Amino acid sequence: MEHANRPNILLLMADQFRWDCLGIAGHPDVKTPNLDSLAARGLRFSNAVSACPTCIPARAAALTGMSQEKNGRVGYQDGIPWHYAHTLPGEMTAAGYQTRCVGKMHVHPPRANMGYEEVELHDGYLHYYRNPAVPLAESQLFCDDYLYELKSALGMAADITDTGLECNTLLTSPWPYEEKYHPTNWVASHALRFLDKRDPTRPFFLKASFVRPHPPFDPPKTEWAYYIKKDLRPPYHGDWDDAARLAAGGRITASDSGFADPALIHDAQAGYYALISHLDRQIGRIVESLVERHLWENTLIVFVSDHGEMLGDHFFARKSLPYNGSMRVPLLFSGGALTPSLRGKVTDFVAELRDLAPTLLSLIGAPVPETMDGVDLFAELQKKEADRRAYIHGEHSGSFPHHYIMTKEDKFIWFADSGREQYFRADDLKEQHDGIADPAYRDRICKLRSLLINVLTHRPEGFVQNGCLTPGCPYGAVIPEQGQR
C-alpha cells in the first residue's frame, strides 16, 4: 500500500478519566486547556461510552474492535491470555505503519506486543503481577520499562506507591520525587523520543497510553497545590442513592463507596483533578512537538479513556458501574488530518471503544477485518439518523453485575444478581432521578427491556429463561469458550 499522504495516527489514551472532566465540556473546576484546544479544533463525541468499564475489558474492545460479546471479556480478571486474530496495531503494522505503544497495555502476558512493532511498557501498579508466584517474565519488577528506569535512577527501593497510597485508594498526596520521574511525564517523554527516532519514510501509529488519572492520586506539587485549597463542586446525588453504603468504614477508608467525610471527598477530587491537569500539560508537550516537527498537518490525534471514575457520585467510587461517572468517557478527534468539515463539531452519537479500530483502519484505507463489529464513526455520521446504530449494550460482571442498554435518549439498567432495574433519561446527566417506577416511561422501559432480552437470549450464562430476564446466573469475567481465543 502506498505510504504517500497517508496520515499519521496519535492515539492518546488515559486511564479512569471521567467523561465530564474537560473545561470544554462545562466542568466548573478542572482546567484542561490543551485538550480543550484540541476539542475546539476537532470533533467531540459527547455520548461516548465504555461498554465494559474496567481496564481489561475496555482495552480489549479498543484493541480488537470487537464488542464484549465477541472478544469474550465481560469483567476484570488478570492472567488470561490474549489471543486475537486481528488487532488495531497489528492491522496498522500490516498496512505499512511504524507502530509503537508507550505506556499501559494491560494484556497477558504483559510483554505481548499485540501487533505493535515495539512496546515501552508501564502498566501502573498491578497486584496480580507483583505476586512472587507469577513467572519472572511476567513480574512487574522485571518486565515494566518505567519501573526499571525509576529504580535505576532512584534506587531499587523506589516505587510508584512511595507516597504511601494504594493503587485504588481515593486518598491523595503529592508525588514525592522530581516531576520528571512521574509516570505521566515518562510516557510523554518517551513518546517524544519516538517522534525523534521514527522512520521518516513511513507513516506512524503511536499510542501514548497514560496510567493516570487512575489512582494513586499523586499529582506533582504544582497541580496538587492549585486544587487542594479550592472550593470544588460536590459529588452528584439523586433520589435513588443508598447512603447506608457509607456506614462500613466509609469515613476513613474507601473501597467502592467514596468517603462519608466531605473533607476527604474534597481532597480526592483535588488529587484527581490535579492529575488530569498534569496529564493535560504533558499532552500539550506532545502536541507542540508535532507542530515543531512539521507533523501536525498530516496527523490525526485521538483522545479517549478506557473508563471513568465515580469519585463519590451517588456514594460510589471507582468504576465497573453502569452510571455516567463510570461508563462514559471523553472521545475526541483532532489534528490537521481531520476532515475540515468535522472540525469544531460536537455529536451526540453513542460511540464506544470498539469503534476506534474500524474508524482508524477505514481512515487509512486499510481493510477492516470481519471480526470487528465496531463501526466507522466518520462513516456513521454521514448516514441519516434512522440508519445509524441505535444503541449500545454494556455490562460488567463482579460487584454489582449488570447489563445496560444506552441510546441517545435514555438508559435502561438490569442488575444480574438481584434483578433490580433502573431507568435514566439522557438529559438527566447527573442521574438524579431513577424513572423506573414512573408511569410516563412504562412503554419505553418495556421496549428497552425487550431489546436487552433479545441481546442476551443466546448468552451461555442463561440470563434469559422462558423469555424473561433471569437473575442469579453464574457470571464470570470471561464468556465461556469465548475469551481464550
Secondary structure by P-SEA (a helix, b strand, c coil): cccccbbbbbbbbbccccccccccccccccccaaaaaaaaabbbbccccccccccaaaaaaaaccccccccccccccccbbbbbcccaaaaaaaaccbbbbcccccccccccccccccccccccccccccccccccccccccccaaaaaaaaacccccccccccccccccccccccccccccaaaaaaaaaaaaaacccccbbbbbbbccccccccccccaaaaaacccccccccccccccccccccccccccccccccccaaaaaaaaaaaaaaaaaaaaaaaaaaaaaaaacccccbbbbbbbccccccccccccccccccccccbbbbbccccccccccccccccccccccaaaaaaaaaacccccccccccaaaaaaacccccccccccccccccccccccccccbbbbbbccccbbbbbccccccccccccccccaaaaaaaaaaaaaaaaccccccccccccccccccccccccccccc
